[in-house]
């Protein structure tokens, strides 16, 4: 016997009403199944932009 509450067990009318209220809660694919997205910015750019003024001076 399958556990209660599985999406396949819901009547179609109830499922449509739930989808109308809550929308698509879970994506159809997980992040490891999708192609990685290119970062919009260099990850180190924020760190380099936030360094103190004396950082670039030679000692």
C-alpha positions as CSV (number, residue, x, y, z in Angstrom):
1,X,0.0,0.0,0.0
2,X,1.3,3.5,-0.9
3,X,1.5,6.2,1.7
4,X,-1.3,8.6,1.8
5,X,-0.8,12.2,0.6
6,X,1.2,11.3,-2.6
7,X,0.3,13.7,-5.4
8,X,-0.7,10.9,-7.7
9,X,-3.5,9.9,-5.3
10,X,-5.3,13.2,-5.3
11,X,-8.4,13.6,-7.4
12,X,-7.9,15.8,-10.4
13,X,-10.2,18.5,-9.3
14,X,-8.5,18.9,-5.9
15,X,-5.1,18.8,-7.5
16,X,-6.1,21.7,-9.9
17,X,-7.5,23.7,-7.0
18,X,-4.3,23.2,-5.0
19,X,-2.1,24.2,-8.0
20,X,-4.2,27.3,-8.5
21,X,-3.6,28.3,-4.9
22,X,0.0,27.2,-4.3
23,X,1.4,27.1,-7.8
24,X,4.2,24.8,-8.8
25,X,6.0,24.4,-5.5
26,X,8.8,22.1,-6.7
27,X,10.8,22.5,-9.9
28,X,10.6,19.8,-12.4
29,X,14.4,19.3,-12.3
30,X,16.9,19.7,-9.5
31,X,19.9,22.0,-9.7
32,X,22.3,19.1,-10.4
33,X,20.3,18.1,-13.4
34,X,20.4,21.6,-15.0
35,X,23.4,23.2,-16.8
36,X,25.3,25.5,-14.5
37,X,24.6,29.1,-15.0
38,X,27.5,31.4,-15.7
39,X,28.1,33.9,-12.9
40,X,27.1,37.5,-13.8
41,X,30.2,38.8,-12.1
42,X,33.6,37.6,-11.0
43,X,33.1,36.2,-7.4
44,X,36.3,38.0,-6.2
45,X,35.2,41.4,-7.7
46,X,33.2,42.3,-4.5
47,X,36.2,41.5,-2.3
48,X,38.6,43.5,-4.4
49,X,36.3,46.5,-4.6
50,X,35.9,46.4,-0.8
51,X,39.6,46.4,0.2
52,X,40.9,49.2,2.3
53,X,42.9,52.1,0.7
54,X,46.2,51.1,2.3
55,X,46.0,47.6,0.9
56,X,47.6,48.7,-2.4
57,X,50.5,50.6,-0.8
58,X,53.9,48.9,-0.7
59,X,55.4,48.4,2.7
